[in-house]
Amino acid sequence: MRPRVLADIVGQEHLTRPDGLLARLIKSNRFGSLIFYGPPGCGKTSFAEVIAHETKSRFVRINAVMSNVAELRDILATARKLPDNPTLLFIDELHRFNKSQQDLLLPDVEEGYVRLIGATTHNPGFYVNPPLLSRSHLFRLEPLATEAVAGVLAGALADAERGLGERRCTADPKILTDLAVLCDGDLRRALNALEVIVLSLPEGSAIGEKELEVFARERRIRYDANEDEHYDTISAFIKSCRGSDPDAAMYWLAKMLAGGEDPRFVARRLVILASEDVGLADPLALPLAVAAHHACDFIGLPEAELTLAHATLYIACAPKSNSATLALAEAHRALKTQPVQPVPAALRDAHTKTNKQMGQGKGYRYSHDYPENISGQDYLEKSLALYAPKAVGMEARIVERLARWRELKAQLQG
C-alpha cells in the first residue's frame, strides 16, 4: 500500500499540495539534501520512495542501525563514479549515525555526488550535525489524523492487488475508525494490525468489536523518554497547571505515567510550579509538592500516581502568583545593571570584638523592640522596588500588610 506518487500520500497536505515547496522541488528535480522529521508511521519513507520514483533517480537505501562506515564509503565511492546520474541516498533513522559517520557524508553532499534524504523520529537539532543540517531542507511531518488512517485502511481492505482484497473481509467505517484511534496516527502500525486481524479470520468475514479487543488491551502510548514527546508533554502539563485547568493537567499527567515517565521527574516539576506560579498566593502549595516528591520516593508506582494526582489538582486549582519569580528577576537585573551595593554598616556582622571596633552593627535597631516590628531602618543604601505582590489568594493580605508597614516606616523616618 506504499504510495507511488506524491498525491497518494495522505495526511501531510502541508507538504503534498501542488504549489508547496516540496512539490516544486520534486517537479524541477532541483534540490539538495532533505530531512524528514516526524513520529513513526507518518510517511517519511514514503516521501523518499516517491521522490526517487518521480525524479527517476538512482536510489540507494540504508538503515543507520544496520549500516557502518565501510558500507557508507563504498556507496559514496560508487556515487562519485556516476556524476551524470546523482545518487539519491536514503538513510532511515539518520539520528543513529554518530558524528563521524555524518561528517563522512559532507564532502559528497557538498559536491552533489549524492543527494541525501534522511528520515528521523528524533529532533534533528539535537542529533544531526549542524553542517549537515545547514545543507538540508527540513520538513516536519505530523501524526496522521484518524480519518486519514481509516481511509487508507478501507482502501487496503478493498484493494486486491496491493492490499487484502482477496480475503474479501469487510468492516464498518466505525470499526476502522476505532482501529485508527488505537494506533495513534501510526499508519504502519494500523496496516499491520489490520493484516493480523484479516489473516486470523476466515475469508469473507466481517471484522467486529471482538477483533479489536486485543489491540485495545495492548495499546501503547507514543512517549519517548528524553525526546520531543517527553518535552512537549511536560510542557503541556506545566502550562495546564499554570493556566488553572485541572482536567487538562490530569490528562497530560496520565499520558506521562502511561508512557513510563519517571514519577520523580513529574514531582520535581510540581515543586517548581509551586514556587514559580503559585507562590505566596497559596504558600501551602510548596510543602505539599515537596511532600509529594518524598512520597514518590518511598511509595513508588503504581500508588505514587495518586500522590501526583493529588498535588497536580491542588496546584492547578490554587490561586496563581508569579511575584516571587518576577522579584527574583528584578533583583538579578539590578545586580547586572547597577553598581553592587555594599552591606550597610549597621547590618554587618558584629559578633567579634574586632568587628565591633570597626563599627559594624553600630546603629542597628532591633525590630522586635518596635510596634509591628517596623523600626524605620533602611536595609539597602539605595532603596529598590523589586517585589510587587499580587492581590490574589493569601497574597492579597500581604498587599495590605506592606502598605501599612510603608506608612509606619514613613512616620518613623519623618
C-alpha positions as CSV (number, residue, x, y, z in Angstrom):
1,M,0.0,0.0,0.0
2,R,3.1,2.3,-0.2
3,P,2.2,5.5,-2.1
4,R,3.6,5.7,-5.7
5,V,3.2,9.4,-6.4
6,L,3.1,12.4,-4.2
7,A,-0.6,12.8,-4.4
8,D,-1.1,9.3,-2.9
9,I,0.5,10.4,0.4
10,V,-2.2,11.1,3.0
11,G,-2.4,13.3,6.0
12,Q,0.6,15.6,5.1
13,E,-1.2,18.1,3.0
14,H,1.1,20.9,4.1
15,L,3.8,19.1,2.2
16,T,2.0,17.5,-0.7
17,R,0.0,20.4,-2.0
18,P,0.9,21.1,-5.7
19,D,2.0,24.7,-5.0
20,G,4.1,23.8,-2.0
21,L,7.9,24.0,-1.7
22,L,8.4,20.2,-1.7
23,A,6.2,19.6,-4.7
24,R,8.1,22.3,-6.7
25,L,11.5,20.9,-5.7
26,I,10.5,17.4,-6.9
27,K,8.9,18.7,-10.1
28,S,12.0,20.7,-11.0
29,N,14.3,17.9,-9.7
30,R,16.5,20.7,-8.3
31,F,17.0,20.0,-4.6
32,G,19.9,19.2,-2.4
33,S,19.5,17.2,0.8
34,L,16.2,16.7,2.5
35,I,15.5,15.6,6.1
36,F,12.0,14.3,7.1
37,Y,11.3,14.5,10.8
38,G,8.2,13.1,12.4
39,P,6.7,10.3,14.5
40,P,6.7,6.6,13.4
41,G,4.4,5.6,10.5
42,C,3.6,9.1,9.3
43,G,5.1,8.8,5.8
44,K,8.9,9.6,5.9
45,T,9.9,6.5,3.9
46,S,7.0,7.0,1.5
47,F,8.2,10.5,0.7
48,A,11.7,9.2,-0.1
49,E,10.5,6.5,-2.4
50,V,8.0,8.8,-4.1
51,I,10.8,11.4,-4.7
52,A,13.1,8.7,-6.1
53,H,10.3,7.4,-8.4
54,E,9.2,10.8,-9.7
55,T,12.8,12.1,-10.3
56,K,13.9,8.7,-11.8
57,S,17.0,8.9,-9.6
58,R,19.4,6.1,-8.7
59,F,18.1,5.1,-5.3
60,V,20.2,3.6,-2.5
61,R,18.5,2.9,0.8
62,I,20.3,2.1,4.1
63,N,19.3,1.9,7.7
64,A,21.6,3.8,10.1
65,V,21.2,1.0,12.7
66,M,22.4,-1.7,10.3
67,S,24.9,0.3,8.3
68,N,28.6,1.0,9.1
69,V,31.4,3.3,7.9
70,A,32.7,0.7,5.4
71,E,29.3,0.3,3.6
72,L,28.9,4.1,3.6
73,R,32.4,4.6,2.0
74,D,31.5,2.0,-0.7
75,I,28.2,3.8,-1.5
76,L,29.9,7.2,-1.7
77,A,32.8,5.8,-3.9
78,T,30.3,4.4,-6.4
79,A,28.3,7.6,-6.4
80,R,31.5,9.5,-7.4
81,K,31.9,7.3,-10.5
82,L,28.4,8.2,-11.7
83,P,28.4,12.0,-11.7
84,D,25.9,12.2,-14.5
85,N,23.4,10.2,-12.5
86,P,23.4,11.6,-9.0
87,T,22.6,9.1,-6.3
88,L,19.6,9.6,-4.0
89,L,20.8,8.2,-0.7
90,F,18.0,7.5,1.7
91,I,19.2,7.0,5.3
92,D,16.5,5.7,7.6
93,E,16.9,6.6,11.3
94,L,19.5,9.2,10.5
95,H,19.8,10.1,14.2
96,R,21.6,6.7,14.8
97,F,24.6,7.8,12.8
98,N,27.3,9.2,15.0
99,K,29.2,12.5,14.3
100,S,32.0,10.9,12.3
101,Q,29.5,9.0,10.1
102,Q,27.6,12.2,9.5
103,D,30.8,14.1,8.7
104,L,31.7,11.4,6.2
105,L,28.7,12.4,4.1
106,L,29.6,16.1,4.0
107,P,32.1,16.3,1.1
108,D,29.9,14.2,-1.3
109,V,26.8,16.1,-0.3
110,E,28.6,19.4,-0.9
111,E,29.9,18.3,-4.3
112,G,26.5,16.9,-5.4
113,Y,27.6,13.3,-5.9
114,V,24.8,12.3,-3.5
115,R,21.6,13.9,-2.6
116,L,20.8,12.9,0.9
117,I,17.3,12.1,2.2
118,G,17.3,11.5,5.9
119,A,14.4,10.2,8.0
120,T,14.3,10.6,11.8
121,T,11.9,10.4,14.6
122,H,14.2,12.5,16.8
123,N,14.7,16.2,16.8
124,P,17.3,16.9,14.1
125,G,18.5,19.9,16.1
126,F,19.8,17.5,18.8
127,Y,21.0,14.6,16.6
128,V,22.1,15.9,13.2
129,N,25.4,17.7,12.9
130,P,25.0,21.5,12.3
131,P,27.0,21.5,9.0
132,L,24.8,18.7,7.6
133,L,21.6,20.3,8.9
134,S,22.5,23.6,7.4
135,R,22.9,22.0,3.9
136,S,19.4,20.3,4.1
137,H,15.8,21.3,3.7
138,L,14.0,20.2,6.9
139,F,10.4,19.1,6.6
140,R,8.3,18.2,9.7
141,L,5.6,15.5,9.4
142,E,2.7,15.3,11.8
143,P,0.9,12.2,13.2
144,L,-1.8,11.2,10.8
145,A,-5.4,12.2,11.5
146,T,-7.8,9.4,12.4
147,E,-9.8,10.0,9.3
148,A,-6.7,9.7,7.1
149,V,-5.7,6.4,8.7
150,A,-9.2,5.0,8.5
151,G,-9.4,5.9,4.8
152,V,-6.2,4.0,4.0
153,L,-7.4,1.0,6.0
154,A,-10.6,1.0,4.0
155,G,-8.6,1.1,0.8
156,A,-6.3,-1.7,1.9
157,L,-9.3,-3.9,2.8
158,A,-10.7,-3.5,-0.7
159,D,-7.5,-3.5,-2.8
160,A,-7.0,-7.0,-4.3
161,E,-3.7,-6.1,-5.9
162,R,-1.7,-4.5,-3.1
163,G,-3.9,-4.9,-0.2
164,L,-6.1,-7.5,1.5
165,G,-9.0,-7.5,-1.1
166,E,-8.6,-11.2,-2.0
167,R,-9.6,-12.1,1.6
168,R,-13.0,-10.4,0.9
169,C,-13.3,-9.3,4.6
170,T,-15.4,-6.3,5.5
171,A,-15.6,-3.8,8.3
172,D,-17.9,-1.0,9.2
173,P,-16.4,2.5,9.0
174,K,-16.7,2.8,12.8
175,I,-14.6,-0.3,13.2
176,L,-11.8,1.1,11.0
177,T,-12.0,4.4,12.8
178,D,-11.7,2.7,16.2
179,L,-8.7,0.8,14.9
180,A,-7.1,4.0,13.6
181,V,-7.7,5.7,17.0
182,L,-5.9,2.8,18.8
183,C,-2.8,3.3,16.5
184,D,-2.3,6.9,17.4
185,G,-1.6,8.3,13.9
186,D,0.9,5.5,13.1
187,L,-0.3,4.2,9.7
188,R,2.3,1.4,9.5
189,R,1.0,0.1,12.9
190,A,-2.6,0.4,11.7
191,L,-1.9,-1.6,8.5
192,N,0.0,-4.3,10.4
193,A,-2.9,-4.6,12.8
194,L,-5.4,-4.8,10.0
195,E,-3.4,-7.5,8.3
196,V,-3.1,-9.6,11.5
197,I,-6.9,-9.3,12.1
198,V,-7.8,-10.2,8.5
199,L,-5.4,-13.2,8.3
200,S,-6.7,-14.5,11.6
201,L,-10.3,-14.7,10.2
202,P,-11.9,-16.9,7.5
203,E,-12.3,-15.4,4.1
204,G,-15.3,-13.2,3.7
205,S,-15.6,-12.5,7.5
206,A,-16.8,-9.2,9.0
207,I,-14.4,-7.5,11.4
208,G,-16.2,-6.6,14.6
209,E,-15.5,-5.2,18.0
210,K,-14.3,-8.5,19.3
211,E,-11.3,-8.5,16.9
212,L,-10.3,-5.1,18.2
213,E,-10.3,-6.0,21.9
214,V,-6.7,-7.5,21.9
215,F,-5.3,-4.3,20.3
216,A,-7.3,-2.1,22.8
217,R,-5.8,-4.1,25.7
218,E,-2.2,-3.7,24.3
219,R,-2.4,-0.1,23.2
220,R,0.9,1.6,23.6
221,I,1.1,5.3,24.2
222,R,3.7,7.0,22.0
223,Y,6.0,8.6,24.5
224,D,9.8,8.6,24.1
225,A,11.7,9.5,27.2
226,N,14.2,12.3,26.8
227,E,12.8,13.1,23.3
228,D,10.3,15.5,21.8
229,E,7.2,13.7,23.2
230,H,8.8,13.9,26.7
231,Y,9.5,17.7,26.4
232,D,6.2,18.5,24.6
233,T,4.1,16.6,27.1
234,I,5.7,18.0,30.2
235,S,5.4,21.5,28.7
236,A,1.7,21.0,28.2
237,F,1.4,19.7,31.7
238,I,3.1,22.7,33.2
239,K,1.1,25.2,31.2
240,S,-2.2,23.4,32.1
241,C,-1.4,23.7,35.8
242,R,-0.3,27.3,35.3
243,G,-3.5,28.0,33.4
244,S,-5.6,26.6,36.2
245,D,-7.1,23.8,34.0
246,P,-7.2,20.7,36.3
247,D,-8.8,18.5,33.6
248,A,-6.0,19.1,31.0
249,A,-3.4,18.8,33.7
250,M,-4.7,15.4,34.7
251,Y,-4.8,14.2,31.1
252,W,-1.2,15.1,30.5
253,L,-0.2,13.6,33.8
254,A,-1.9,10.3,32.9
255,K,-0.2,10.3,29.5
256,M,3.2,10.7,31.0
257,L,2.6,7.9,33.5
258,A,1.2,5.6,30.9
259,G,4.2,6.3,28.7
260,G,6.6,5.3,31.5
261,E,7.8,8.7,32.7
262,D,9.7,8.7,36.0
263,P,7.2,9.9,38.6
264,R,10.0,11.8,40.4
265,F,10.5,13.9,37.3
266,V,6.9,15.0,37.4
267,A,7.1,15.6,41.2
268,R,10.1,17.9,40.7
269,R,8.2,19.9,38.1
270,L,5.3,20.3,40.6
271,V,7.8,21.6,43.2
272,I,9.0,24.2,40.7
273,L,5.4,25.1,39.8
274,A,4.6,25.6,43.5
275,S,7.1,28.5,43.8
276,E,7.2,29.8,40.2
277,D,3.4,30.0,39.5
278,V,1.5,29.7,42.8
279,G,4.0,31.3,45.2
280,L,2.6,33.4,48.0
281,A,-1.0,33.3,46.7
282,D,-1.1,29.9,48.4
283,P,2.1,29.1,50.5
284,L,0.8,25.6,51.2
285,A,1.4,24.5,47.6
286,L,5.2,24.2,48.1
287,P,5.2,22.0,51.2
288,L,2.5,19.8,49.6
289,A,4.5,19.5,46.4
290,V,7.7,18.7,48.4
291,A,5.7,16.1,50.3
292,A,4.5,14.6,47.0
293,H,8.1,14.3,45.8
294,H,9.2,12.5,49.0
295,A,6.1,10.2,48.8
296,C,7.1,9.2,45.2
297,D,10.5,8.1,46.6
298,F,9.2,5.8,49.4
299,I,5.9,4.7,47.9
300,G,6.7,4.0,44.3
301,L,4.4,3.1,41.4
302,P,1.6,2.5,41.0
303,E,0.3,4.1,44.2
304,A,2.5,7.2,43.7
305,E,0.2,8.1,40.9
306,L,-2.4,9.0,43.4
307,T,0.0,11.3,45.2
308,L,0.9,13.0,41.9
309,A,-2.7,13.4,41.1
310,H,-3.4,15.0,44.5
311,A,-0.5,17.5,44.1
312,T,-1.4,18.2,40.4
313,L,-5.0,19.0,41.3
314,Y,-4.0,21.2,44.2
315,I,-1.6,23.3,42.2
316,A,-3.9,23.5,39.1
317,C,-6.8,24.8,41.3
318,A,-4.7,27.1,43.5
319,P,-4.7,30.9,43.0
320,K,-1.7,31.9,41.0
321,S,1.0,34.5,41.6
322,N,4.4,34.7,39.9
323,S,5.5,37.6,42.1
324,A,8.4,35.6,43.6
325,T,9.6,34.8,40.0
326,L,9.4,38.5,39.0
327,A,11.0,39.7,42.2
328,L,14.0,37.4,41.7
329,A,14.3,38.5,38.1
330,E,14.3,42.2,39.1
331,A,16.9,41.6,41.8
332,H,19.2,39.8,39.2
333,R,18.6,42.7,36.8
334,A,19.5,45.3,39.4
335,L,22.8,43.4,40.1
336,K,23.7,43.3,36.4
337,T,22.8,46.9,35.6
338,Q,23.7,48.9,38.7
339,P,26.7,49.1,41.0
340,V,26.7,46.4,43.6
341,Q,25.5,47.9,46.9
342,P,27.7,47.4,50.0
343,V,26.1,46.0,53.1
344,P,25.2,49.0,55.3
345,A,27.4,49.2,58.4
346,A,24.5,48.8,60.8
347,L,23.6,45.5,59.2
348,R,27.1,43.9,59.2
349,D,28.1,41.1,61.4
350,A,29.1,42.3,64.9
351,H,29.8,39.0,66.7
352,T,33.5,39.6,67.1
353,K,35.4,42.3,69.1
354,T,37.3,43.3,66.0
355,N,34.1,43.8,64.0
356,K,32.6,45.9,66.8
357,Q,35.7,48.1,66.9
358,M,35.3,48.6,63.2
359,G,31.8,50.0,63.8
360,Q,30.0,47.1,62.4
361,G,26.5,46.7,63.7
362,K,26.5,50.2,65.2
363,G,23.2,51.8,64.9
364,Y,21.2,48.6,64.2
365,R,17.6,48.8,65.5
366,Y,16.3,45.5,66.8
367,S,13.0,45.1,65.0
368,H,11.2,43.4,67.9
369,D,11.6,46.5,70.0
370,Y,9.2,48.4,67.8
371,P,5.4,48.2,67.1
372,E,4.6,45.7,64.4
373,N,8.4,45.0,64.1
374,I,8.9,48.2,62.0
375,S,11.9,50.2,63.2
376,G,12.0,52.7,60.3
377,Q,15.5,51.5,59.4
378,D,16.6,51.1,55.8
379,Y,18.2,47.7,54.8
380,L,19.7,48.9,51.5
381,E,21.8,52.0,51.0
382,K,19.7,52.8,47.9
383,S,16.1,51.7,48.1
384,L,14.9,49.3,45.3
385,A,11.3,48.2,44.5
386,L,11.7,44.6,43.5
387,Y,8.7,42.7,45.0
388,A,5.3,43.6,43.6
389,P,2.7,41.4,45.4
390,K,-0.5,40.4,43.6
391,A,-3.9,40.9,45.2
392,V,-4.8,37.2,44.7
393,G,-5.4,34.4,47.3
394,M,-3.4,34.8,50.5
395,E,-1.0,37.2,48.9
396,A,-3.8,39.8,49.0
397,R,-3.2,40.1,52.7
398,I,0.5,40.8,52.0
399,V,-0.5,43.8,49.8
400,E,-2.4,45.3,52.7
401,R,0.3,44.5,55.2
402,L,3.1,46.0,53.2
403,A,1.1,49.2,52.6
404,R,0.5,49.5,56.4
405,W,4.3,49.0,57.1
406,R,5.3,51.6,54.5
407,E,3.1,54.1,56.3
408,L,4.6,53.2,59.7
409,K,8.1,53.5,58.3
410,A,7.4,56.8,56.7
411,Q,6.1,58.1,60.0
412,L,9.2,56.9,61.9
413,Q,11.6,58.4,59.3
414,G,9.6,61.7,59.1
